[in-house]
Amino acid sequence: SHAEKNFHQLAVSPDSFSQPPILPPVVRSSTSLYAHSGVLAFELKYKQEPHNLSIQLKMGVPVNLVKLTVPKLLPFFATFVLYFVLATYDTRSELWSTIVKCAPIYSLILFILLYGVSNTNPTYTYKILVGLFFSSIGDLLLNINLFELGVVAFAAAQVSFISAFGFQPRRWDIGLAMITGSLAILGILIGSISSTILRLGLPVYSLLLVTMAWRAVARASTEKRELPKILGAIGGVLFVISDGFLAFNKFYTNIPYAVILIMVPYYLAECGIALSVVDYKYLPVQ
């Protein structure tokens, strides 16, 4: 809104409220802005009426983000725990195990739907939802031993996430470092891959995966470090870690506790990416 644009960058201290600010002649009853003092963020709510001006100052700290999101994430936490309780049983390809494996991702989709689509950037939210949906399809296909098709589904998820994160700022240094690391890992694994389709497809998927992580980290690397963007960046990096363990376990050598090393980072990665839709831009991490 006009009022938000005028006051978005306003920095105030508690002492500065001895004189009320001059507000623009736009009447808004639910506009809020944030000013920062040390590690605290203050929410200034104002309301202009013909003969009445009320200003309320309320402390807002990152714990507000927890209160905003945790109740809606309870289905994710429950299905996350359920998966690892049942993962001790060798039940791949069974319908119920596939449902349990996909349930945490569908819980994150539910979280976004409960939270609501961002008014400031709805396209971003929709793209994250599409990425989560394709991730769930990938989980389904991997669980019924259709690995190649699962890779295709996850590739589609990465494309959607990349589109959401965008390409500003560039941060070529981050991208170059991640792509170099990916090429080094591929050099180790490629000789152990017998499938021609996977020999051709995995490098393409790896490029999409590290590009997604690069864009997530670059997006969070601006001077104004917003918590949802940081969570998205952590999610992008965890996704790379998860898929790295998966690739080594499948193509190179059996890894002890592979289920935990693959799936814990994976679910946390998807959770971080889902949390990046939270429209909490006025509360940066100090």
N, C-alpha and C positions, 0 to 999 in steps of 0.2 A: 504494500500500500504506500501512498504518498508519505504518510507519517513514518512508517518503518524506514523508508529510504532516507528521510531527513535525520533520523535518530539512530540508525543502524550502527554507526561508528562512534557514537557518543560515549566518552569515557568519563565517569563521574566517581566521586568518593562520597562516603556517607555525610561528610560535612557540607557537601555542595547543595544540600536540599533546604538550606535556610531560605533561599529564594526560589520560588517555583519557576520552572523553565517556561519560556514562551512557546506555546504550542501552535502549530499551524491551524488555520481555520477549517480543518477537516475533522468532523466529529467521528471518533472511533471509540467504541466501548470495550473492545477486546483486543487492543493492540498492546504488545509487550516488546520490550527491548532489554538488552542485557548490558550492564557495565561491569568492569572487572576491577577488583582491588585485591592485589596479592594473588592468593590461590582461590579466592572466593569470587563467585559471580553473583551479581545482584540483578534481580529482575525488577524493572521499573514499569509498573502498570499505570497507565494514566487514562483519564476519562475527562473529556471537556464538554461541559454543558453551558448554556447561556449565563447562568449566575453561580455556577459551582465547578470548582476544579479540585478533583481528589487525586492524590498521588500516593501510591502504596509502594513501599520498598520491601521486598521479600528476598531472603537469602536463597540462592539456588546453587547447589553443589552437585558433583557427579552422582551422589547417591540418588538424586531425583531420576536419573536415567535408569537406575536399578529398579526403583519403584514403578517406573513407567513400563518396564519390559518384563521383569521376572515373572509376574503372575501369568502373563500370556505365554511364557516359555515353559510353564509347568508340563504341558503335554510332551514337549521335546525332552525335558529331563527324564520323565517317566519312561518314554519309549527308548531313550538312550540307555538307561539302566537295564531295561527289559532285554534289549538286544544282547548285552554282554552277559546277562544271566543265562540266556538260552544259547549263546555262541559256543558254550562248552560242548554242546551236542553236535554231532556231524549230521546236519539235516539239510545240506545244500540240495537244491532242486525241489524241495518240498514247498507246497503253497504257503503254509503257515510261516515258514522261515523266511520266505521272500517278503511276505507282508511285514514281518517284524523288522527285517532289514531296511525296508523302505519307509517304515513308520516315522522315524525321526525326521526325515526330509519332508514328509507330508505335514508333520507337526510344525516345521519351520514355515511352510507355506501357510498353514493355519495362523501362525503367529503374525505374519505380514497382513493377512486378511483381517485379523482382529485388530491389529494396530491401525490399519487404514492406509490408503494410498496417500503419499505425500502431496500436499497441495502445491508445493513449490517446485517439485520435480517428479511428476507422476510417471513419466517415461522411464526414469531410473528404476522405480519400484516394479513396473511391469517387466522390465528386462531381467531383473533379479528373480522375479517369480518364474519366468520362462527358464532361466538357468537352473533353478531348483527343480523344476518339473523334469527337465531333461536329465538331471542328475539322478532323480528317482527312477527314471526309465533305465539309465545305465546300471543302477544297483540291481534292478530286476533282471536285466539281461546277464549280468555277471553271475548272479546267483543261480541261474539255470544253465550255466556253462556256455553261454553265447558270448564269448569274450570279445571277438571282433566287432560284433554289433554293439556291445557295451561300450567299447572305445569310441565308436561313432556317436553314440548318445552323449557321452561325456565331452566329446569334441564340440558338439552342438551347444552343450552347457557352457563351455569355455568361451565360445563365440559370443553368446548372449552376455556373459559376465564382462568380457572385453568391451563390448558395445556400451554396456552400462557405465563402466569406469571411465571410458573416454581416453583421449590422447593428449590431454592438457593437465599438468605440465608434462613435457616430454621425458626428461630425466633419462637421457640416453646412457648415462653411466650405470644406472641401475639395470637397465635392459641388457646392456652388453655383458655385465657381470653374470646375470642370470642365464643368458643364452650360452655363454661360455661354459658355465657349470653344467648346463643341460647337455651340451655336446660332449663333455668329458664323460658323463655318466652313460650316454648313448654309446660312446666308444667302447666302454666296458661291456655293455649288455648285448650289443648288436650281434656279436659272434655266437651268442647262445640262443638266438631266436631262429627257429627252423622255418616258421611260416613266412612265405614270401609276402603275403598280405600284411603281416605285422611288421616285417622288415621295412616295408614302404610306409605303412600307416603310423607306426609309433613315432618316427621322427616328426611327422606332421602334427600328431597329437602333442608331442613334447613341446613343439614350438608354440602351439596354442596355449598350453598349460603355463609355460614360463612367461608368455606375453600377458596372460591374465594376471599372474602374480606381479609382474613388472608394473602394469597399469594400476593395480590396487595399491602397491607401495608408493608409486609416484604420486598418486592422487592424495595420499596422506602426508606427503613430504613438504607441503607448503608451509609457510610461516605460521599460518593459522591452523594449528593441528586440532582438528575436531575429532572427538572421541569415536563417533560412528565410522569415520573414515579410517581411523587407526584400527578399529576392530575388523573392518573389511580388509585392510592390509595384512593383519595377522592371519585372517582366514585364507587369503591368497597364498601366503607362505606355507601355512599348514597343509594346504591342498597339495603343494609340490612335495612336501615331506611324505605325506601319505602315499601318493602315487609312486614316489621313489622306492619306498619300502615294498609296495605291491609289485613293482617291476623286478626288483632284486629277488623277491621271494618266488616269483613265478618263473623267471628266466635264468637266474644265476645260481642261487643256493637257497635252501630252506632256512628261514629265519626263525629262531625261537620266539614264541609269543607273537607270531606274525599278525594274528587277528587284532590284538591290542595295538600293536605298532602301526597298523594300517588304518583301523577303523576309528580309534580315538582321535588322531589328528584329522581324519576325514570329517567326522561329525562336527568337531569343533570348528573346522574350516568353514563348513556350510553354515554353521551358527553365526560365525563372525561376519560372513558375507550377508546373511539375512539381517543381522543387526545394523548393517550399514545403511539400511533404508530409513532408520529412525531419524526424523527431522528435528534434530537437536543442535542445529548449527550455531546457536547463540551461547553454547557452553563449551568453549574450547578447553583443552587440557593445558594447564599452565606449567 
